[in-house]
Amino acid sequence: MTQSRRLPRPTEAELEILAVLWRRGPSTVREVFEALPKGRASGYTTVLKFMQIMTAKGLVKRKESQRAHVYQASVSREQTQRQLLTHLAERAFGGSALQLAQQALASAKQASPEDLAELRKMLDEFERSQS
């Protein structure tokens, strides 16, 4: 995959499948199906269809060398989170990182002192990199 080609944003169901692949690594459809949260209405064939669609979209890669096809995520969790956050920031906050961060902190039930210290550290590093 080239860097210039942007992958489509994954749907909520596709994100659940990607989360399994990020956690487990390369997996068969059966392994993904069994690792998905219980109580989902999806059956095995629905998960298979989603993964076939995700392959066509470029969200996952499929290795066909074994009897059961093995799938793996095409992009990292961090890349996907960044893409989704950028889209959200543009649509909901007019591209304002400040407004996005303010709402994220206001929405968090309670940021721990460790979380706040890490945020301060990240802001300091970001500021230094901008100088």
C-alpha positions as protocol buffer text, in pm:
chain_id: "A"
residue {
  index: 1
  type: MET
  ca { x: 0 y: 0 z: 0 }
}
residue {
  index: 2
  type: THR
  ca { x: 132 y: 343 z: -86 }
}
residue {
  index: 3
  type: GLN
  ca { x: 127 y: 628 z: 159 }
}
residue {
  index: 4
  type: SER
  ca { x: -59 y: 854 z: -87 }
}
residue {
  index: 5
  type: ARG
  ca { x: -362 y: 623 z: -94 }
}
residue {
  index: 6
  type: ARG
  ca { x: -593 y: 687 z: 201 }
}
residue {
  index: 7
  type: LEU
  ca { x: -781 y: 391 z: 331 }
}
residue {
  index: 8
  type: PRO
  ca { x: -1152 y: 431 z: 397 }
}
residue {
  index: 9
  type: ARG
  ca { x: -1259 y: 496 z: 754 }
}
residue {
  index: 10
  type: PRO
  ca { x: -1363 y: 169 z: 915 }
}
residue {
  index: 11
  type: THR
  ca { x: -1720 y: 126 z: 1035 }
}
residue {
  index: 12
  type: GLU
  ca { x: -1795 y: 42 z: 1398 }
}
residue {
  index: 13
  type: ALA
  ca { x: -1820 y: -331 z: 1318 }
}
residue {
  index: 14
  type: GLU
  ca { x: -1496 y: -317 z: 1119 }
}
residue {
  index: 15
  type: LEU
  ca { x: -1325 y: -144 z: 1413 }
}
residue {
  index: 16
  type: GLU
  ca { x: -1426 y: -432 z: 1639 }
}
residue {
  index: 17
  type: ILE
  ca { x: -1269 y: -679 z: 1397 }
}
residue {
  index: 18
  type: LEU
  ca { x: -955 y: -465 z: 1364 }
}
residue {
  index: 19
  type: ALA
  ca { x: -929 y: -448 z: 1745 }
}
residue {
  index: 20
  type: VAL
  ca { x: -920 y: -828 z: 1755 }
}
residue {
  index: 21
  type: LEU
  ca { x: -652 y: -841 z: 1484 }
}
residue {
  index: 22
  type: TRP
  ca { x: -442 y: -574 z: 1658 }
}
residue {
  index: 23
  type: ARG
  ca { x: -465 y: -766 z: 1986 }
}
residue {
  index: 24
  type: ARG
  ca { x: -419 y: -1121 z: 1849 }
}
residue {
  index: 25
  type: GLY
  ca { x: -212 y: -1059 z: 1538 }
}
residue {
  index: 26
  type: PRO
  ca { x: -277 y: -1261 z: 1221 }
}
residue {
  index: 27
  type: SER
  ca { x: -593 y: -1470 z: 1271 }
}
residue {
  index: 28
  type: THR
  ca { x: -845 y: -1684 z: 1090 }
}
residue {
  index: 29
  type: VAL
  ca { x: -1209 y: -1580 z: 1059 }
}
residue {
  index: 30
  type: ARG
  ca { x: -1299 y: -1843 z: 1322 }
}
residue {
  index: 31
  type: GLU
  ca { x: -1043 y: -1698 z: 1567 }
}
residue {
  index: 32
  type: VAL
  ca { x: -1173 y: -1344 z: 1510 }
}
residue {
  index: 33
  type: PHE
  ca { x: -1535 y: -1459 z: 1544 }
}
residue {
  index: 34
  type: GLU
  ca { x: -1458 y: -1633 z: 1875 }
}
residue {
  index: 35
  type: ALA
  ca { x: -1264 y: -1332 z: 2008 }
}
residue {
  index: 36
  type: LEU
  ca { x: -1537 y: -1077 z: 1936 }
}
residue {
  index: 37
  type: PRO
  ca { x: -1740 y: -960 z: 2236 }
}
residue {
  index: 38
  type: LYS
  ca { x: -2018 y: -1200 z: 2324 }
}
residue {
  index: 39
  type: GLY
  ca { x: -2373 y: -1083 z: 2277 }
}
residue {
  index: 40
  type: ARG
  ca { x: -2308 y: -950 z: 1929 }
}
residue {
  index: 41
  type: ALA
  ca { x: -2577 y: -1045 z: 1681 }
}
residue {
  index: 42
  type: SER
  ca { x: -2313 y: -1134 z: 1423 }
}
residue {
  index: 43
  type: GLY
  ca { x: -2267 y: -1493 z: 1321 }
}
residue {
  index: 44
  type: TYR
  ca { x: -1962 y: -1655 z: 1169 }
}
residue {
  index: 45
  type: THR
  ca { x: -2076 y: -1591 z: 811 }
}
residue {
  index: 46
  type: THR
  ca { x: -2139 y: -1223 z: 888 }
}
residue {
  index: 47
  type: VAL
  ca { x: -1784 y: -1187 z: 1026 }
}
residue {
  index: 48
  type: LEU
  ca { x: -1652 y: -1366 z: 717 }
}
residue {
  index: 49
  type: LYS
  ca { x: -1840 y: -1125 z: 489 }
}
residue {
  index: 50
  type: PHE
  ca { x: -1713 y: -824 z: 683 }
}
residue {
  index: 51
  type: MET
  ca { x: -1357 y: -949 z: 653 }
}
residue {
  index: 52
  type: GLN
  ca { x: -1397 y: -1006 z: 279 }
}
residue {
  index: 53
  type: ILE
  ca { x: -1526 y: -650 z: 242 }
}
residue {
  index: 54
  type: MET
  ca { x: -1241 y: -521 z: 459 }
}
residue {
  index: 55
  type: THR
  ca { x: -995 y: -702 z: 233 }
}
residue {
  index: 56
  type: ALA
  ca { x: -1146 y: -533 z: -73 }
}
residue {
  index: 57
  type: LYS
  ca { x: -1125 y: -195 z: 105 }
}
residue {
  index: 58
  type: GLY
  ca { x: -760 y: -257 z: 196 }
}
residue {
  index: 59
  type: LEU
  ca { x: -821 y: -252 z: 573 }
}
residue {
  index: 60
  type: VAL
  ca { x: -693 y: -610 z: 613 }
}
residue {
  index: 61
  type: LYS
  ca { x: -467 y: -841 z: 416 }
}
residue {
  index: 62
  type: ARG
  ca { x: -545 y: -1206 z: 355 }
}
residue {
  index: 63
  type: LYS
  ca { x: -289 y: -1486 z: 329 }
}
residue {
  index: 64
  type: GLU
  ca { x: -426 y: -1773 z: 129 }
}
residue {
  index: 65
  type: SER
  ca { x: -134 y: -2013 z: 173 }
}
residue {
  index: 66
  type: GLN
  ca { x: -314 y: -2224 z: 433 }
}
residue {
  index: 67
  type: ARG
  ca { x: -646 y: -2405 z: 414 }
}
residue {
  index: 68
  type: ALA
  ca { x: -805 y: -2146 z: 644 }
}
residue {
  index: 69
  type: HIS
  ca { x: -724 y: -1795 z: 523 }
}
residue {
  index: 70
  type: VAL
  ca { x: -532 y: -1586 z: 772 }
}
residue {
  index: 71
  type: TYR
  ca { x: -610 y: -1214 z: 800 }
}
residue {
  index: 72
  type: GLN
  ca { x: -404 y: -932 z: 944 }
}
residue {
  index: 73
  type: ALA
  ca { x: -463 y: -560 z: 981 }
}
residue {
  index: 74
  type: SER
  ca { x: -315 y: -349 z: 700 }
}
residue {
  index: 75
  type: VAL
  ca { x: -268 y: -44 z: 922 }
}
residue {
  index: 76
  type: SER
  ca { x: -172 y: 2 z: 1284 }
}
residue {
  index: 77
  type: ARG
  ca { x: -410 y: 95 z: 1562 }
}
residue {
  index: 78
  type: GLU
  ca { x: -231 y: 430 z: 1594 }
}
residue {
  index: 79
  type: GLN
  ca { x: -272 y: 514 z: 1223 }
}
residue {
  index: 80
  type: THR
  ca { x: -641 y: 427 z: 1239 }
}
residue {
  index: 81
  type: GLN
  ca { x: -697 y: 628 z: 1556 }
}
residue {
  index: 82
  type: ARG
  ca { x: -516 y: 925 z: 1403 }
}
residue {
  index: 83
  type: GLN
  ca { x: -730 y: 904 z: 1087 }
}
residue {
  index: 84
  type: LEU
  ca { x: -1055 y: 884 z: 1286 }
}
residue {
  index: 85
  type: LEU
  ca { x: -950 y: 1165 z: 1518 }
}
residue {
  index: 86
  type: THR
  ca { x: -851 y: 1391 z: 1227 }
}
residue {
  index: 87
  type: HIS
  ca { x: -1187 y: 1329 z: 1065 }
}
residue {
  index: 88
  type: LEU
  ca { x: -1370 y: 1402 z: 1392 }
}
residue {
  index: 89
  type: ALA
  ca { x: -1166 y: 1717 z: 1456 }
}
residue {
  index: 90
  type: GLU
  ca { x: -1240 y: 1850 z: 1109 }
}
residue {
  index: 91
  type: ARG
  ca { x: -1612 y: 1770 z: 1116 }
}
residue {
  index: 92
  type: ALA
  ca { x: -1707 y: 1843 z: 1477 }
}
residue {
  index: 93
  type: PHE
  ca { x: -1449 y: 2100 z: 1588 }
}
residue {
  index: 94
  type: GLY
  ca { x: -1365 y: 2294 z: 1272 }
}
residue {
  index: 95
  type: GLY
  ca { x: -1013 y: 2153 z: 1285 }
}
residue {
  index: 96
  type: SER
  ca { x: -945 y: 2305 z: 1629 }
}
residue {
  index: 97
  type: ALA
  ca { x: -713 y: 2084 z: 1832 }
}
residue {
  index: 98
  type: LEU
  ca { x: -784 y: 2302 z: 2138 }
}
residue {
  index: 99
  type: GLN
  ca { x: -1160 y: 2247 z: 2122 }
}
residue {
  index: 100
  type: LEU
  ca { x: -1114 y: 1877 z: 2064 }
}
residue {
  index: 101
  type: ALA
  ca { x: -878 y: 1843 z: 2362 }
}
residue {
  index: 102
  type: GLN
  ca { x: -1107 y: 2052 z: 2585 }
}
residue {
  index: 103
  type: GLN
  ca { x: -1407 y: 1834 z: 2503 }
}
residue {
  index: 104
  type: ALA
  ca { x: -1206 y: 1513 z: 2545 }
}
residue {
  index: 105
  type: LEU
  ca { x: -1095 y: 1620 z: 2893 }
}
residue {
  index: 106
  type: ALA
  ca { x: -1443 y: 1743 z: 2986 }
}
residue {
  index: 107
  type: SER
  ca { x: -1592 y: 1413 z: 2871 }
}
residue {
  index: 108
  type: ALA
  ca { x: -1345 y: 1199 z: 3064 }
}
residue {
  index: 109
  type: LYS
  ca { x: -1495 y: 1095 z: 3397 }
}
residue {
  index: 110
  type: GLN
  ca { x: -1178 y: 1173 z: 3584 }
}
residue {
  index: 111
  type: ALA
  ca { x: -830 y: 1207 z: 3443 }
}
residue {
  index: 112
  type: SER
  ca { x: -578 y: 1048 z: 3678 }
}
residue {
  index: 113
  type: PRO
  ca { x: -274 y: 1247 z: 3792 }
}
residue {
  index: 114
  type: GLU
  ca { x: -63 y: 1010 z: 3581 }
}
residue {
  index: 115
  type: ASP
  ca { x: -274 y: 1081 z: 3271 }
}
residue {
  index: 116
  type: LEU
  ca { x: -247 y: 1456 z: 3327 }
}
residue {
  index: 117
  type: ALA
  ca { x: 130 y: 1433 z: 3378 }
}
residue {
  index: 118
  type: GLU
  ca { x: 160 y: 1235 z: 3053 }
}
residue {
  index: 119
  type: LEU
  ca { x: -50 y: 1496 z: 2870 }
}
residue {
  index: 120
  type: ARG
  ca { x: 172 y: 1776 z: 3004 }
}
residue {
  index: 121
  type: LYS
  ca { x: 481 y: 1585 z: 2891 }
}
residue {
  index: 122
  type: MET
  ca { x: 332 y: 1533 z: 2544 }
}
residue {
  index: 123
  type: LEU
  ca { x: 241 y: 1902 z: 2516 }
}
residue {
  index: 124
  type: ASP
  ca { x: 594 y: 2004 z: 2620 }
}
residue {
  index: 125
  type: GLU
  ca { x: 746 y: 1770 z: 2362 }
}
residue {
  index: 126
  type: PHE
  ca { x: 507 y: 1897 z: 2094 }
}
residue {
  index: 127
  type: GLU
  ca { x: 596 y: 2258 z: 2179 }
}
residue {
  index: 128
  type: ARG
  ca { x: 969 y: 2181 z: 2158 }
}
residue {
  index: 129
  type: SER
  ca { x: 925 y: 2013 z: 1819 }
}
residue {
  index: 130
  type: GLN
  ca { x: 742 y: 2322 z: 1685 }
}
residue {
  index: 131
  type: SER
  ca { x: 1027 y: 2560 z: 1782 }
}
